[in-house]
Amino acid sequence: MNKQQLTELIEKYFTNHSEIRVLDAGCGSEVHLELSKKLKITGLDISIEQLERNNYISDKICTDLQTYNFQDSSFDVIICWYVLEHIKYPRNVILKFIKALEPNGLLFLALPNIWSVKGIITKFTPTFIHIWFYRNILKYRSAGINGNGPFKTYLKKDISPNKIKQLAHENNLEIVYFSFENLPDFQRKIKQNLLMYVIQAFVSSVLWLFSFGKIKLRNPNFVVVLEKTT
């Protein structure tokens, strides 16, 4: 889901709202919304450096999602974009989001798919390897410094696609949107490095074989939008 799709969906759901209260949970230094409507965006992040660079949000909260207590029904929209994989107990955080949403509010989650080759490798390799990969293969020279990712990754099974769907069913959430996302730019950069391309192909084949076809190269990420129905 790109910014335009996200924007169109929110504007469709909140046509009668003069102001939309948004929480960007783990916001970093950017914003995921470009709406014509008046927004009150609260940005929450554990990194003070990232918050200081974010000029889009109305209120800045430097804290840990796992310990912060949200007020009930305090947001119309909650966005958590590639954050929950870095949290040890992500299910607890999602339950906090549900309480913090107004009835008919929307929860946007973007997550790596643990049952993909990229997900498995990310989960079982240390953070210093991730930083090396981002700097040397993906060419993000600021990776790992000045509050920039990649960060420590837990990637718990609680945030697998099926577990998220199950959690939605158990908590009266309607799945408004669900889609697996591929990463063409990521794959392009892998293919530019022959050694990394060969390693990826080998690891993909091994994981596919030993998981009896469950773990695949495709569908490395997914996006889900949940509506709080009660």
N, C-alpha and C positions, 0 to 999 in steps of 0.2 A: 504494500500500500504506500503510494507516494503522498507528498504533502497535499497535492490537489485533491486526491480521493478522500483523504482524511478531512480536509476542509469542507468538501461538499457534503460529506456524511454528517458532520457536526452542524452545519448550517441547516440541513434538512430537519434534523431532530429538534433544533432549538430556534425555530422561526419566530416564536412568540416571546423570546427572552430579550430584554433590552441589554442585559449584561450576562456573559457566560463566565462562571467561576471555574477556572482550570487549575489543576495541580499537575505540574510536570515533575514527576518523581524520578530523581536521578538526572536532573536536567542538563548537567554539564554547562558548557558555555554557549549553547545554541538554543533554538526554539523549534518546535515541530509544527507550529501552527501559523497560518497566514490567513486570518479571517477578516472579513469586512466588518463584522459585528464588534461591539465593544467587549473587550476581554479584561478579566482580572486574573492574571497568571501568577500563581505562586510556584516558585522554583525551589525544589529541595534537593540538596546534594551534600555528600560527605566531604567534598573538596572545596575549601574556601577559595583556592586559586581559580577553579572553574566558575564558581558563583561570581567572583569579582569580574570575570571576563564576559558575563552574560548581561547584555544591555536590554534584553527584551522583556524580562519578567518584572512584575509589580512588587512582589514581596520575595525576599531571599531568606531561606532557612538552611543553615549549615548544621546538619545532623545526620544520624544513621536511621534509615528507614525501619530497621528492626527494633529500634527502641523508641521512636517518636510516636506519640499518641495523638491521633487525629480526632477532631470533633466529629460527631455523627452528622451525616447529611450536610457536609460543609462544601461539597464540590458538585458541579454539574458534569464535569469531564475530568477523568484522571488518565494521564498518559505515562506509561512506563516503558521506555524504548531501550531495549538491550541493557537492562539493569539487573533483573532478577536472577540471571545466571551467576552474578557475583555475590549473591546473598546465601548464607548458610541455611536459613529456614524460609524459603520463599513463599511457601503456602501461608504461613502466618502473616506475611506482609500483604498478600492478596486479600486475605480475610479482613485486614485493616482497611484496605482500599474499598471493599464492599460496604463496610460500615460508614465510611466517609462519603460515599456517593448518595446524592439525592435519589429518591425513587424516579425511575426512568432515566437516570444518569448513565453515562457511557464510560466504560473502562477499556482503554486501548493498551494492548500488550504486544511487544515485538520481542521475539526470543530465538535463540539458537535451538535447533532441533537436535536433541541428544542422540536420536537414532539415525544420525547421519555421520558420514566419515569425519567431516569437519567438527561435529559435536563431540564425538568420541575422542579425537585427537586433542581437542581443546581441554576436555575434562581431565585427561590423564597425563598432561604435560605441565611442567612447572611454569610459573609466571615469567621467569627470566628467558625461557625459550620463546614465549609469546612476544616478549619485547624485542628479542633478537629478530624474530620473523617479521614483525611490523617494520622495524628499522631497515633491514637488509633486503627483504623480499618485496614488501609492499611499499617501501621507500617513504615511510612516515618518520622523518628524522627526529621529531620531538616525542616519539613514543616513550612512555615510561618516565618522563621528566616534567616538571612544572605542573603537576596535577593531571597530566594526560595519561590515558590508557595505553596499553591494555592493563587491566587490573586482575587480581587474584580471582580465579574462576572455580565455582563449585559445580554448577550445572546439574542440579539435583533432578531426580526422576519426577519429582512433584511438578516440574514445569515442562514435562514432555507433552506433546499434543493431546494424547488420550487422557492424561491426568488433568490437564486444564479443562477439557470438555467435561470430565467427571465432576470436577469442582464446580463448574458452572451449573450442572444439573442439580447438585446437592444444595446449592445456595440461591435457587430461584433466579438464575441469570439466563437470559436468552442470548444465544450466539447470533449476533447480527452479521458478522463477517468472519470468515476464516480462509486463509490462503497460505500455502507454502511459497516461500520466496527463494529464488536462485540468486547467485551473486556473480553476474557475468564479468564485472570488473576484477573481482577477486580471482576468478579462474583465468582470466586473460593474463594477469601478472604471474600466476603460477606457471602458465605455459611458456612465458618468456624466459623462465629459468629451467633449463633442461634437467638438471639434477633434481630440483624440487618436483618437477612434473613426473619424473620416473619414480621418485619416492612415493608421491601421492598415488600413482597408478598401482604400485605394489601394495601399499597399505590398504587401499580400497579393495583390492582383490582378496587380500587376507581377511579383512573384516567381513566382507560380504560372504565369504566361504564359511567362516567359523560362526557367523550369526545366522546361518541358513537363509541368507537373503534379506534379513531384517534391516541391516545397516547398509545404506546405499550412499553413493556420491551425491546424488541429487537431493533436492529439498533440504538444504542446510539450515534454513531459517523459516520461521512462520510468524504471521501476524493474526491476532484474533481481537475482535471487538465484542464486548459483552455489555448487554443492557440490564440494569437492575430493575426487575419487574415489580418488586414489592418493597 
